[in-house]
Amino acid sequence: MNDSGVDRDGLILPKRAQGYNNDNGRLVPAPSESMSVPWSAGSIYSTANDLLRWECGLFGGKVLSAASLNEMTTPGKMSQGFGVEVTTEDGIKVVDHNGAIEGFVAHLAYVPEPRIAVIVLSNVFGEAPPAMGNQ
């Protein structure tokens, strides 16, 4: 993974996307906020390619042991695994996680069988990425 990391104040990222918010149908630049506030709850940056590498590594046994991955993706209360939501759609297990911060939204979903990854990234704050990913 070459294009992922934890954002921090003052970090210069070439090709960094500008985030936008919807203001009554008009896109406006999202206000900047100190990355020390959200930290891991919103300051991680990445690309679709790196997120696909992550999903392949995680579900391909390169990040966790098989037992740890199974524990992580076993639903407990309210369909929650460890850091992910685990649901069954038409008899098919789906593991997903959403993330958002001012101007940006991400949706990652993985279907273990038949090994399908869905990654939807947006630089416009809103509900579109989870809605699109769930389709």
C-alpha positions in Angstrom: 0.0 0.0 0.0 1.6 3.2 -1.2 -1.1 5.8 -1.1 -2.6 5.3 2.4 -1.7 6.7 5.8 -2.9 8.8 8.7 -3.4 12.4 7.8 -2.0 15.1 10.0 -2.0 18.8 10.1 0.4 20.3 7.5 0.8 17.1 5.5 1.2 17.9 1.8 -0.3 15.2 -0.4 0.1 15.6 -4.1 -3.2 14.9 -5.9 -5.1 15.3 -2.7 -8.8 15.6 -3.4 -10.9 18.6 -2.2 -13.8 17.6 -0.1 -17.2 19.2 -0.7 -20.5 19.5 1.2 -23.9 19.9 -0.3 -25.4 23.3 0.6 -29.0 23.1 -0.7 -28.0 21.6 -4.0 -24.8 23.6 -4.4 -21.4 22.1 -3.8 -19.2 24.1 -1.4 -15.7 23.2 -0.2 -15.8 21.4 3.1 -14.3 23.2 6.0 -10.9 22.0 7.0 -10.5 20.6 10.5 -7.5 19.6 12.5 -6.7 15.9 11.9 -5.8 15.6 15.6 -9.5 15.7 16.3 -10.9 12.7 14.4 -7.5 10.8 14.3 -8.3 7.2 13.3 -12.0 7.9 13.2 -11.7 9.9 10.1 -8.1 11.0 9.4 -7.0 7.9 7.4 -6.5 8.6 3.7 -6.3 6.1 0.9 -7.1 5.2 -2.7 -9.4 2.6 -4.2 -6.4 0.6 -5.3 -4.9 0.6 -1.8 -8.2 -0.3 -0.2 -8.5 -3.3 -2.6 -5.0 -4.4 -1.6 -6.1 -4.1 2.1 -9.3 -6.2 1.5 -7.3 -8.8 -0.4 -4.6 -8.9 2.4 -7.2 -9.0 5.2 -9.4 -11.7 3.7 -6.4 -13.5 2.1 -4.7 -14.4 5.4 -1.9 -11.8 5.3 -3.2 -9.5 8.1 -4.9 -11.8 10.6 -4.9 -15.5 11.4 -7.9 -17.4 10.1 -9.2 -17.7 13.7 -8.9 -13.9 14.3 -10.6 -13.1 11.0 -13.4 -15.5 11.8 -13.9 -13.9 15.2 -13.7 -10.4 13.6 -16.4 -11.3 11.1 -18.8 -13.2 13.4 -21.8 -11.0 14.1 -22.6 -10.2 17.7 -25.0 -7.6 18.9 -26.9 -5.8 16.2 -24.9 -7.4 13.3 -21.6 -6.0 14.6 -18.3 -7.8 14.3 -15.1 -6.3 15.5 -15.0 -3.0 13.6 -17.3 -4.2 10.8 -20.9 -4.8 10.2 -21.7 -8.4 9.2 -25.0 -9.1 7.5 -26.6 -11.8 5.3 -28.2 -10.7 2.0 -30.1 -13.5 0.2 -28.1 -16.1 2.0 -24.7 -14.4 1.3 -22.5 -13.1 4.0 -21.5 -9.4 3.6 -18.8 -7.7 5.7 -18.7 -3.9 5.4 -17.6 -0.7 7.0 -18.4 3.0 6.3 -16.3 6.0 7.1 -17.0 9.7 6.8 -15.5 13.1 7.6 -16.4 16.6 6.4 -16.4 16.4 2.6 -15.6 12.7 2.3 -17.4 9.4 2.6 -16.1 5.8 2.1 -17.9 2.4 1.9 -16.1 -0.9 1.8 -17.9 -4.2 1.5 -16.5 -7.7 1.1 -18.4 -10.8 0.1 -16.2 -13.7 1.2 -17.9 -16.1 -1.2 -17.4 -15.5 -4.2 -14.6 -13.1 -3.1 -16.1 -9.7 -4.2 -14.9 -6.4 -2.9 -17.0 -3.2 -3.4 -15.2 0.1 -2.7 -17.1 3.4 -3.1 -15.3 6.7 -2.4 -16.7 10.1 -2.6 -15.4 13.6 -2.1 -18.9 14.9 -1.6 -20.3 14.4 1.9 -23.6 12.4 1.9 -25.3 9.1 1.8 -24.5 8.1 -1.8 -21.5 5.8 -1.2 -23.2 3.4 1.3 -26.3 3.4 -0.8 -24.4 2.6 -4.0 -22.2 0.0 -2.3 -25.2 -1.7 -0.8 -26.9 -2.0 -4.2 
